[in-house]
Amino acid sequence: MTFADWTIDIVLVGLVVLQLRGRRLTLWGLLLPLALVGWAAVRYLHGIPTAGNDLVLVIGAAAAGLALGVGAGVLTRVYRKAGGAIFARASIAAAVLWVLGVGFRLAFQLYATNGGGAEIGKFSVTHQLTIQAWPTAIVLMALCEVVARTAVVWLRSQSVRVTAAAVPTAPVG
């Protein structure tokens, strides 16, 4: 694993941990995780391998990422404060789902690069997987998780924004 790989994983975990306290939802806050996984996708994705059972692994990992991302997005509270700003606050369950996805990928990468390569190789041969399937699956899992969570939180923020605009406020006093 490179320094950049470590940095991306740590930043992705940190972004949700920071949201446990609630943070103003900004365009930058929504785009940063997308930019990080976008960079990883450009760096590591060079096509989708389809030999043997590669596609099963890749689709399974992408589906797992999608499920984790949607779950984390749904379990994040999106609300409007009195001044009109939209805030997002990750619940403990949302953070657990997010960290579960990032943690699994990080653990797999550590295992693969620190002595687990031979076992992964044996597993791959037994299950008709090529070595190219693993990084593709891991990156697509991350991409799907981040895109899904971002999309769900953004859609929910739009709903809060529309609902707030539709409800007239009475003057105080």
CORPEMO-V149871 format. One record per backbone hydrogen bond with DSSP energy under -0.5 kcal/mol. CO is the residue of the C=O (numbers start at 0). NH is the residue of the N-H. Records with the same first field share a line. If there is no record, write none. Layout:
# CORPEMO-V149871
CO=NH / NH
This chain:
# CORPEMO-V149871
1=5
2=6
3=7
4=8
5=9
6=10
7=11
8=12
9=13
10=14
11=15
12=16
13=17
14=18
15=19
16=19
17=20
18=21 / 89
22=87
23=25
25=29
26=30
27=31
28=32
29=33
30=34
31=35
32=36
33=37
34=38
35=39
36=40
37=41
38=42
39=43
40=44
43=45
46=45 / 48
50=53
52=56
53=57
54=58
55=59
56=60
57=61
58=62
59=63
60=64
61=65
62=66
63=67
64=68
65=69
66=70
67=71
68=72
69=73
70=74
72=75
74=76 / 90
76=88
78=86
80=83
84=80
85=24
86=78
87=22
88=76
90=94
91=95
92=96
93=97
94=98
95=99
96=100
97=101
98=102
99=103
100=104
101=105
102=106
103=107
104=108
105=109
106=110
107=111
108=112
109=113
110=113 / 115
115=119
116=120
117=121
118=122
119=123
120=124
121=125
122=126
123=128
124=127
127=52
129=132 / 133
130=133 / 134
131=135
132=136
133=137
134=138
135=139
136=140
137=141
138=142
139=143
140=144
141=145
142=146
143=147
144=148
145=149
146=150
147=151
148=152
149=153
150=154
151=155
152=156
153=157
154=158
155=159
156=160
157=161
158=162
159=163
160=164
161=165
162=166
165=167
